[in-house]
Amino acid sequence: MSLFRGALRRRSLLGAGTGLGLAALAGCGAGSGGAPDLARAAEVPRGEATVRWWSFPMATNDGDDLRRLLVEAFRSRHPNITVTTVDAPAVTDISRSVLSTAVASGAASPDLYMGDVAWPSQFAHNALALPLDAVVGEEYWRAYPESLVHALGYGDDTYAFPFFADQAYLFYRRDLLDRHGLDVPASWEELTAAARTVQRAGDAEYGLVFQGAVYEGLTANVAEFVADAGGEILNAEGTRVTLGGRSGERALTFLRDLVADGVTPRAVGTFREQDSTDAFVGGRAVFLRNWAYVWGVVEAPDSPVAGRVGVVPRPGFEGAAGSGNGCLGGWCNFVNPHSENPGAAVAFARFCAEEEAQVIMVRNTAYLPALSAVRAGVEARRSPTPVTALADEVRLVPRPTRSPHYPQVSKALYTEVNTVLSGGASPTEALERARAGIADALEGNAL
């Protein structure tokens, strides 16, 4: 627990945040500022307890809120624990800023809060989340994908309960491949050949579109392509740069060639999720790399390509071991280390991570489960939504979030890779500069 106590001294380094909602949160009490009582956190209270859950509304298939279904199911098991929801801001960065400021000040509420899977190392480093291994036991995490658990950890502990996953897929125009007698590509090399065939026939302007702008979405894409080539961006501990070598060169050279050969538009260097989706739904592209939610967009009643799209896990490079990689996204539940009811907060966070709640999620929403047994289970495999049915076939690739300096690491990476897409640097030059920038970030020297 020395890691947590040391982090208590670092909280003053956090920014002031926006102040949104801080009066309401801070007014609910404050912790002592010392190390949390892990023994209390490990026990479900027998008496009456109330916890506040910072979360955003999650629509079910029939327009209900998933939060209501989960709270009701939890109450049937623990009638003595009341869970009230606190609506989080719609903007993730604002939510992170408000939470950081409130918890760092010692506010006891919210008792638990939803956060992005990219947050654990940053929140753990600054003592903003309860360490959980001593609360649930290290064996607990074996029920979840290894990459997901790795993303939820920092140092030698785990700091958040899995809730729902997000991951990337390859979307493709099934009708265009059928028209030209083409199979769904099993490799990136097959994809570029298929794309050229369709493009030369004048049936699509673009072959492949993805997210290449100067922002974190490009980091997600690069993490996938580097994994496809057998590499990674950081070592497992998140302390050393491993990007480079043959895997880095192959990944960035492929990205450069996509643009240079006209398979991908030069404008991809400005594309974010919406831009790439618009190009695909508008009929301008054969293939799209994007997140699971896009299935709902392409199959919407007003979509020009509805009924003509397929989706599969991303392919890999010929001759390389990796295929089916998809960047890990999603959300988890953190427990406030200052909560006055830590046992109740842990009980609800655990419930959301475990089978009953995960099955409720699969049956009622398009959110992807985090629990391995449910990802591979009958409920998911029989889902009429293919991104859910295929969830367990995707090999989850984490972003380099294990470092508490992840935002700076990501910036160093996406800034340099974007210059490759624009033709402003060679893959070798960009890799060299990215490595140097990431190394600076890991030392805490980058802005």
Beta strands, then each sheet from edge to edge (+ up, - down):
strand 1: 49-55
strand 2: 81-87
strand 3: 112-116
strand 4: 153-154
strand 5: 157-158
strand 6: 161-173
strand 7: 206-209
strand 8: 285-291
strand 9: 309-312
strand 10: 325-335
strand 11: 368-369
strand 12: 395-397
sheet 1: 2+ 1+ 3+ 10- 6+ 8- 7-
sheet 2: 2+ 1+ 3+ 10- 12-
sheet 3: 2+ 1+ 3+ 10- 6+ 9-
sheet 4: 2+ 1+ 3+ 10- 6+ 11-
sheet 5: 4+ 5-
end
